[in-house]
Amino acid sequence: MSAEYRFDGRVAVVTGAGGNPSLGRAHALLLASRGASVVVNDIGRDPESPGYTGTASAEAVAAEIREAGGKAVANTASVATEEGAAEIVGTAIEAFGQIDILVNNAGISITAPFDAMSVRDFARHIEINLLGTYHCCHAAWPYMKAQGFGRIVNTTSGSMAGYVDQAAYAASKGGVWSLTRALAAEGMAHGIHVNALSPGAFTRMVAAMMDEDSPMFQHARANLPAELSSPAMAWLCHEACPVTGECIDAAGGAVQRTYMAQTTGIRDQALTIETVAARWEAIVAAQDAAILGLGTHDTSTWKIKPYRAERLDA
């Protein structure tokens, strides 16, 4: 029998982990049960997200971990701001002296037709789901880089492939996937692995989106406990896990890989619209498509202009 994978001596931050049921809570409980010290983050209630029942509590989940013999502290800062993310990571440093693992789980989802959704609703998906992930990664990155080790798991979604009434959610989660790939490429030189988890589970978010009598609601409640998505998350967080830049789907006990690929296509130096139309089937044929690797090539020959952090109009 294989040895148990543990996280003794590791410090993990899990955002959006105060709800019950929730993926974040399941993630935090599993990591803590395997020895990790955990910062449980959750703002409690988002006044702009309709339909959520109850109030999530980071302290309740942290207490649950401590009562089971684990180590945990709570944090209620918002991932949607740079200051909030700094406070979240700062809590890990203050309480446990380091941060080794970051699980970006906090997010929102409003299901609505594209032409009915407000600009504010769309922007909030970007602010929380995408920029929230960025803020937390950015706050944790210097610590992980300095210690030469880090494991980051960003939460994306199958919706990024394109779902009806999920334009804002899909756009934000697609951005998370691209951010994951870019950070994975950059993190390889520093011992930082960055992967994405695309989970499927019955959570407060799912309950807020669907009527209780809908078949999907009933299926999720009966067959997709959050706890069955967490083992894949935990493996991506472990020091023994060699992969980076991957997207792993985990729902109801099923674990799969989602990846980007490029078809062989065509090449024609005299390309015309008519050529594209006539050879369309060859362009899109999946046979012999190549999985896209990370862009880790040497960019020194690009002669990139020096980065300027100050505003150009300052």
PyMOL commands that set and color helices and strands:
alter all, ss='L'
color gray80, all
select helices_A, chain A and resi 23-33+58-67+82-96+119-147+158-161+167-190+204-209+215-223+226-228+230-237+273-278+280-284+300-302
alter helices_A, ss='H'
color red, helices_A
select strands_A, chain A and resi 11-14+37-41+71-75+101-104+150-155+192-200+247-251+254-258+261-262+290-291
alter strands_A, ss='S'
color yellow, strands_A
deselect
rebuild
show_as cartoon
